[in-house]
Amino acid sequence: MAEESNRFLARLQAGGCQSGFWVSTASPNVAEVVAGAGTDFIVIDAEHAPNTVPSVLEQMRAVSRFPVDILVRPRSADPNELKQFLDIGARNLLMPFVETAEQAEQIVTACVYPPQGKRGVSMGHRSNGFGRHREYFERAKSELCLIPQIETVAAVEQLEAIAIVPGISAVFVGPADLAADLGHVGQPNHPEFLDLLSQIAMRCRAMGVPFGTLVPGVEQALKRRDLGASFVAVGTDIGALVSATDSAVNGFGRWKQQG
């Protein structure tokens, strides 16, 4: 039985706002716990997390029984790494640090089969059912969702040029890096960043291009949705673990002092 169509991409094109969660622990168990919460999508991070192609694959398998879509963030636009992620079943790629239309075009070229692109062809890999689903080669391009990250002022200046590259499905605003590039390291809610985010949202609406971002909680997620975001990661596994353990340990410490 062939794999179903890309739900994340279909919902992106239909409109509305999808909610997701960021996974950085490189743990299949954690990914499975997150998927069980009912989130629309999970971002598996291989840029700032100790993930490799095999560890990403194990997390994809761990959540496969849930109706959750996977976005994979590679370390870079290395065509060899992108090829491996695509071959293990990734269809939604979140591409870090894209600043020009040329870089976006190179990503598309690396991810699309010839003659339009230069993706290497394997006749038997996980994406095509290890050779059982020959129709995969015909529909791979239409099921592909490539999302460049807008993380610098230079990228913002080239936003329209990046977003309209054929094969690009949406853009993602990286709050921490963009705020840092504005001179506000560690301040992703600085007023200057929020003002720039509003401008980006307005420009995306004018182009009809979906945009997404990452926030640390529901309150901010609702604000991004109201701003017009099409997909928002509402938190991270690391953040949730830190919050829960700090609360438990500190709460018990106060209880011990009172006792």
HUSUL-V430925 format. One record per residue. N is the residue number from 1. RES is the residue in three letters. SS is DSSP state (~ for helix, > for strand, _ for the rest). Layout:
{{N | RES | SS} {N | RES | SS}}
//
This chain:
{{1 | MET | _} {2 | ALA | _} {3 | GLU | _} {4 | GLU | _} {5 | SER | _} {6 | ASN | _} {7 | ARG | ~} {8 | PHE | ~} {9 | LEU | ~} {10 | ALA | ~} {11 | ARG | ~} {12 | LEU | ~} {13 | GLN | ~} {14 | ALA | ~} {15 | GLY | _} {16 | GLY | _} {17 | CYS | _} {18 | GLN | >} {19 | SER | >} {20 | GLY | >} {21 | PHE | >} {22 | TRP | >} {23 | VAL | >} {24 | SER | _} {25 | THR | _} {26 | ALA | _} {27 | SER | _} {28 | PRO | ~} {29 | ASN | ~} {30 | VAL | ~} {31 | ALA | ~} {32 | GLU | ~} {33 | VAL | ~} {34 | VAL | ~} {35 | ALA | ~} {36 | GLY | _} {37 | ALA | _} {38 | GLY | _} {39 | THR | _} {40 | ASP | _} {41 | PHE | >} {42 | ILE | >} {43 | VAL | >} {44 | ILE | >} {45 | ASP | >} {46 | ALA | _} {47 | GLU | _} {48 | HIS | _} {49 | ALA | _} {50 | PRO | _} {51 | ASN | _} {52 | THR | _} {53 | VAL | ~} {54 | PRO | ~} {55 | SER | ~} {56 | VAL | ~} {57 | LEU | ~} {58 | GLU | ~} {59 | GLN | ~} {60 | MET | ~} {61 | ARG | ~} {62 | ALA | ~} {63 | VAL | _} {64 | SER | _} {65 | ARG | _} {66 | PHE | _} {67 | PRO | _} {68 | VAL | _} {69 | ASP | >} {70 | ILE | >} {71 | LEU | >} {72 | VAL | >} {73 | ARG | >} {74 | PRO | _} {75 | ARG | _} {76 | SER | _} {77 | ALA | _} {78 | ASP | _} {79 | PRO | ~} {80 | ASN | ~} {81 | GLU | ~} {82 | LEU | ~} {83 | LYS | ~} {84 | GLN | ~} {85 | PHE | ~} {86 | LEU | ~} {87 | ASP | ~} {88 | ILE | _} {89 | GLY | _} {90 | ALA | _} {91 | ARG | _} {92 | ASN | >} {93 | LEU | >} {94 | LEU | >} {95 | MET | >} {96 | PRO | _} {97 | PHE | _} {98 | VAL | _} {99 | GLU | _} {100 | THR | _} {101 | ALA | ~} {102 | GLU | ~} {103 | GLN | ~} {104 | ALA | ~} {105 | GLU | ~} {106 | GLN | ~} {107 | ILE | ~} {108 | VAL | ~} {109 | THR | ~} {110 | ALA | ~} {111 | CYS | ~} {112 | VAL | _} {113 | TYR | >} {114 | PRO | _} {115 | PRO | _} {116 | GLN | _} {117 | GLY | _} {118 | LYS | _} {119 | ARG | >} {120 | GLY | _} {121 | VAL | _} {122 | SER | _} {123 | MET | _} {124 | GLY | _} {125 | HIS | _} {126 | ARG | ~} {127 | SER | ~} {128 | ASN | ~} {129 | GLY | ~} {130 | PHE | ~} {131 | GLY | ~} {132 | ARG | _} {133 | HIS | _} {134 | ARG | _} {135 | GLU | _} {136 | TYR | ~} {137 | PHE | ~} {138 | GLU | ~} {139 | ARG | ~} {140 | ALA | _} {141 | LYS | _} {142 | SER | _} {143 | GLU | _} {144 | LEU | _} {145 | CYS | >} {146 | LEU | >} {147 | ILE | >} {148 | PRO | >} {149 | GLN | >} {150 | ILE | >} {151 | GLU | _} {152 | THR | _} {153 | VAL | ~} {154 | ALA | ~} {155 | ALA | ~} {156 | VAL | ~} {157 | GLU | ~} {158 | GLN | _} {159 | LEU | ~} {160 | GLU | ~} {161 | ALA | ~} {162 | ILE | ~} {163 | ALA | ~} {164 | ILE | _} {165 | VAL | _} {166 | PRO | _} {167 | GLY | _} {168 | ILE | >} {169 | SER | >} {170 | ALA | >} {171 | VAL | >} {172 | PHE | >} {173 | VAL | >} {174 | GLY | _} {175 | PRO | ~} {176 | ALA | ~} {177 | ASP | ~} {178 | LEU | ~} {179 | ALA | ~} {180 | ALA | ~} {181 | ASP | ~} {182 | LEU | _} {183 | GLY | _} {184 | HIS | _} {185 | VAL | _} {186 | GLY | _} {187 | GLN | _} {188 | PRO | _} {189 | ASN | _} {190 | HIS | _} {191 | PRO | ~} {192 | GLU | ~} {193 | PHE | ~} {194 | LEU | ~} {195 | ASP | ~} {196 | LEU | ~} {197 | LEU | ~} {198 | SER | ~} {199 | GLN | ~} {200 | ILE | ~} {201 | ALA | ~} {202 | MET | ~} {203 | ARG | ~} {204 | CYS | ~} {205 | ARG | ~} {206 | ALA | ~} {207 | MET | ~} {208 | GLY | _} {209 | VAL | _} {210 | PRO | >} {211 | PHE | >} {212 | GLY | >} {213 | THR | >} {214 | LEU | >} {215 | VAL | _} {216 | PRO | _} {217 | GLY | _} {218 | VAL | ~} {219 | GLU | ~} {220 | GLN | ~} {221 | ALA | ~} {222 | LEU | ~} {223 | LYS | ~} {224 | ARG | ~} {225 | ARG | ~} {226 | ASP | ~} {227 | LEU | ~} {228 | GLY | _} {229 | ALA | _} {230 | SER | _} {231 | PHE | >} {232 | VAL | >} {233 | ALA | >} {234 | VAL | >} {235 | GLY | >} {236 | THR | >} {237 | ASP | ~} {238 | ILE | ~} {239 | GLY | ~} {240 | ALA | ~} {241 | LEU | ~} {242 | VAL | ~} {243 | SER | ~} {244 | ALA | ~} {245 | THR | ~} {246 | ASP | ~} {247 | SER | ~} {248 | ALA | ~} {249 | VAL | ~} {250 | ASN | ~} {251 | GLY | ~} {252 | PHE | ~} {253 | GLY | ~} {254 | ARG | ~} {255 | TRP | ~} {256 | LYS | ~} {257 | GLN | ~} {258 | GLN | ~} {259 | GLY | _}}
//
